Amino acid sequence: MKQLTKRQFKRYCDIVYNESGIKLTEEKRELLNARIGKRTRKLGVQADKYLSMIEDDPVEMNLFLDAISTNHTFFFRESDSFKYLNQSCKNIWCAASSSGEEPYTLATYCLESGFAPSILATDISDSCLQKGRRAIYPQKCITNIPKTTLRRYFQKGMGKWENHVRVKQSIRKLVTFEKFNLLKDSPSSKIFDIIFCRNVMIYFDKPTKEAVVDKLSSVLKHGSYFIIGGAESFSGINHNLKYIEPSVYKKI
Ligand SMILES: C[S@@+](CC[C@H](N)C(=O)[O-])C[C@H]1O[C@@H](n2cnc3c(N)ncnc32)[C@H](O)[C@@H]1O
């Protein structure tokens, strides 16, 4: 496909921003070009036609957002903040959970610590939610997992699933995957004992971050923790949480 024109690039960026809150920067131009090119070639349409297709068809919009979003995640990522998980964390929300490695990590950590919470894992991406529900991961994804955790909670694949592992039912049953767009959806009235929303707000601008923090903290129990990613911070934004340490805030 030809390179997107300046006008087309801006329109695609506006759509991504309006739909997901993600602020695409100029560095993402190549990525956007490549991903749109792949899809338009498959559909046999030009970039302008594809713009109207995603605007008119929610299914195509989902595929588009799926194709351009950064879903990078891994088991036991930034595990320092897990120390805030304890027996009182009966309901955990793992927002922007990508393909499930994060909520399954939380579940294994809790079970190993002697309690079994209910974990809501949400993401905007249908394909990520599907991967999470399937709970099958290539062997190369499990290098971070402690050996005992691996033995207890993961099953080795055989036959066509050789070189893969599946998360065992004892862990899977603790995690429920649901679609939730942090920008557009409203949480139910359920109150959470801790919220993890890591490595997604880094793609949001200040007003979007403020709205998302406000929305999530409205369903966080008083005295409970709000955990963000290591490269993220709420400094410079308006919020009602107390700073505890890098990546950790508390609702007071
Ligand atoms: C880089 S991954 C982070 C995954 C995981 N939290 C971690 O820290 O490893 C970012 C995730 O945010 C999701 N995401 C992006 N915009 C979103 C939105 N508006 N609502 C919900 N999820 C969103 C993406 O689909 C992706 O799975």
The ligand as an SDF file (V2000), in Angstrom:
LIG
                    3D

 27 29  0  0  0  0  0  0  0  0999 V2000
    0.8560   -2.9300   26.8640 C   0  0  0  0  0  0  0  0  0  0  0  0
   -0.5840   -3.8530   27.2340 S   0  0  0  0  0  0  0  0  0  0  0  0
   -0.4340   -3.9910   29.0020 C   0  0  0  0  0  0  0  0  0  0  0  0
   -0.9170   -5.3260   29.4840 C   0  0  0  0  0  0  0  0  0  0  0  0
   -0.7560   -5.5710   30.9900 C   0  0  0  0  0  0  0  0  0  0  0  0
   -1.5630   -4.6960   31.7740 N   0  0  0  0  0  0  0  0  0  0  0  0
    0.6790   -5.4700   31.4310 C   0  0  0  0  0  0  0  0  0  0  0  0
    1.0190   -4.5410   32.1800 O   0  0  0  0  0  0  0  0  0  0  0  0
    1.4830   -6.3170   31.0380 O   0  0  0  0  0  0  0  0  0  0  0  0
   -1.8630   -2.6090   27.0330 C   0  0  0  0  0  0  0  0  0  0  0  0
   -3.2550   -3.1950   26.8950 C   0  0  0  0  0  0  0  0  0  0  0  0
   -4.1850   -2.1230   27.0010 O   0  0  0  0  0  0  0  0  0  0  0  0
   -5.2840   -2.4170   26.1520 C   0  0  0  0  0  0  0  0  0  0  0  0
   -6.0120   -1.1580   25.9000 N   0  0  0  0  0  0  0  0  0  0  0  0
   -5.6520   -0.1140   25.1280 C   0  0  0  0  0  0  0  0  0  0  0  0
   -6.5980    0.8410   25.1480 N   0  0  0  0  0  0  0  0  0  0  0  0
   -7.5720    0.3940   25.9610 C   0  0  0  0  0  0  0  0  0  0  0  0
   -8.8230    0.9310   26.3780 C   0  0  0  0  0  0  0  0  0  0  0  0
   -9.2520    2.1300   25.9740 N   0  0  0  0  0  0  0  0  0  0  0  0
   -9.5750    0.1810   27.2050 N   0  0  0  0  0  0  0  0  0  0  0  0
   -9.1480   -1.0240   27.6420 C   0  0  0  0  0  0  0  0  0  0  0  0
   -7.9890   -1.5940   27.2760 N   0  0  0  0  0  0  0  0  0  0  0  0
   -7.2050   -0.8830   26.4460 C   0  0  0  0  0  0  0  0  0  0  0  0
   -4.6320   -3.0280   24.9210 C   0  0  0  0  0  0  0  0  0  0  0  0
   -5.5630   -3.7900   24.1780 O   0  0  0  0  0  0  0  0  0  0  0  0
   -3.5300   -3.8730   25.5580 C   0  0  0  0  0  0  0  0  0  0  0  0
   -3.9380   -5.1880   25.7630 O   0  0  0  0  0  0  0  0  0  0  0  0
  1  2  1  0
  2  3  1  0
  2 10  1  0
  3  4  1  0
  4  5  1  0
  5  6  1  0
  5  7  1  0
  7  8  2  0
  7  9  1  0
 10 11  1  0
 11 12  1  0
 11 26  1  0
 12 13  1  0
 13 14  1  0
 13 24  1  0
 14 15  1  0
 14 23  1  0
 15 16  2  0
 16 17  1  0
 17 18  1  0
 17 23  2  0
 18 19  1  0
 18 20  2  0
 20 21  1  0
 21 22  2  0
 22 23  1  0
 24 25  1  0
 24 26  1  0
 26 27  1  0
M  CHG  2   2   1   9  -1
M  END
$$$$
